Amino acid sequence: MLSLVFTIAVIICSAVLCVALTIVLLGRAPRPDDELPNFDEMSRHVVWGFIYCNPKDPRRMVPKGPNLADGTTINLRYKPLAIALLFVLVIGLQVVIICGVTLAYIARHPQ
């Protein structure tokens, strides 16, 4: 039964991650005539301080604002997608880890 839960958790985590990556990677590339948002507008589309969701911004990778660390972040474009991705990363991976540790313990200590 536990291995079934583990398998289902892995499949659900993988499916949500694949959907998120597909949406992000298949977004159109910016054209030269596109109007890109300034950092003030970009800061309004940051969710939880580290996830950028702006469907009007055509860029896949966007620079972090001046108030954040250096580097770039991914434009997930849709808040429900960002929530699903965060849910999978936090809850789904915990289920996978707990089931994996339990399965390893059961395999090591047979009844």
C-alpha positions as CSV (number, residue, x, y, z in Angstrom):
1,M,0.0,0.0,0.0
2,L,2.8,2.4,0.9
3,S,4.6,1.8,-2.4
4,L,1.4,2.7,-4.2
5,V,1.2,6.0,-2.3
6,F,4.9,6.6,-3.1
7,T,4.3,5.9,-6.8
8,I,1.2,8.2,-7.0
9,A,3.1,11.0,-5.2
10,V,6.0,10.7,-7.6
11,I,3.7,10.7,-10.6
12,I,1.7,13.8,-9.4
13,C,4.9,15.7,-8.6
14,S,6.4,14.9,-12.0
15,A,3.2,15.8,-13.8
16,V,2.9,19.3,-12.2
17,L,6.6,20.0,-12.7
18,C,6.3,19.0,-16.4
19,V,3.2,21.2,-16.9
20,A,5.0,24.1,-15.2
21,L,8.2,23.7,-17.2
22,T,6.2,23.3,-20.5
23,I,4.2,26.5,-19.9
24,V,7.4,28.4,-19.0
25,L,9.6,27.0,-21.8
26,L,7.0,27.3,-24.5
27,G,6.2,30.9,-23.8
28,R,7.1,33.2,-26.7
29,A,10.4,35.0,-26.8
30,P,10.3,38.8,-26.6
31,R,10.3,40.7,-29.8
32,P,12.2,43.9,-30.3
33,D,9.0,46.0,-30.4
34,D,7.7,44.5,-27.1
35,E,7.4,46.9,-24.2
36,L,9.1,45.4,-21.2
37,P,7.9,46.3,-17.7
38,N,10.0,48.5,-15.5
39,F,11.2,47.3,-12.0
40,D,8.3,49.0,-10.2
41,E,5.8,47.1,-12.3
42,M,7.8,43.9,-12.0
43,S,7.8,44.2,-8.2
44,R,4.0,44.2,-8.2
45,H,4.0,40.8,-9.9
46,V,6.3,39.1,-7.4
47,V,4.5,36.5,-5.3
48,W,5.8,35.6,-1.8
49,G,9.0,37.5,-2.5
50,F,10.6,35.1,-4.9
51,I,8.1,33.9,-7.6
52,Y,7.5,36.2,-10.6
53,C,4.1,35.9,-12.3
54,N,3.4,38.4,-15.1
55,P,1.4,37.0,-18.1
56,K,2.0,40.3,-20.0
57,D,5.8,40.0,-19.7
58,P,7.0,37.9,-22.7
59,R,10.4,37.0,-21.2
60,R,10.9,33.5,-19.8
61,M,13.8,34.6,-17.6
62,V,13.7,38.0,-16.0
63,P,16.3,39.9,-13.9
64,K,15.6,40.2,-10.3
65,G,14.8,43.7,-9.1
66,P,17.2,46.1,-7.5
67,N,15.9,45.3,-4.0
68,L,16.5,41.5,-4.4
69,A,19.6,39.5,-4.9
70,D,21.5,39.5,-8.2
71,G,20.6,37.1,-10.9
72,T,17.5,36.0,-12.8
73,T,14.2,34.3,-12.0
74,I,11.6,32.4,-14.0
75,N,8.4,34.1,-15.1
76,L,5.7,31.5,-14.3
77,R,3.1,33.8,-15.9
78,Y,0.1,32.5,-13.9
79,K,-0.4,32.6,-10.1
80,P,-2.3,29.3,-10.0
81,L,0.7,27.6,-11.7
82,A,3.0,29.2,-9.1
83,I,0.8,28.0,-6.2
84,A,0.6,24.4,-7.7
85,L,4.4,24.4,-8.2
86,L,5.0,25.6,-4.6
87,F,2.5,23.0,-3.3
88,V,4.3,20.2,-5.2
89,L,7.7,21.3,-4.0
90,V,6.7,21.6,-0.4
91,I,4.0,19.0,0.2
92,G,4.6,16.6,-2.6
93,L,8.3,16.2,-2.0
94,Q,7.7,15.7,1.7
95,V,5.3,12.8,0.9
96,V,7.9,11.3,-1.5
97,I,10.6,11.6,1.2
98,I,8.4,10.1,4.0
99,C,7.3,7.2,1.8
100,G,10.8,6.6,0.6
101,V,12.3,6.5,4.1
102,T,9.4,4.3,5.3
103,L,9.9,1.9,2.4
104,A,13.7,1.7,3.1
105,Y,13.0,1.0,6.8
106,I,10.5,-1.7,5.9
107,A,13.0,-3.3,3.5
108,R,15.7,-3.2,6.1
109,H,13.6,-4.7,9.0
110,P,11.3,-7.3,7.5
111,Q,8.6,-8.7,9.7
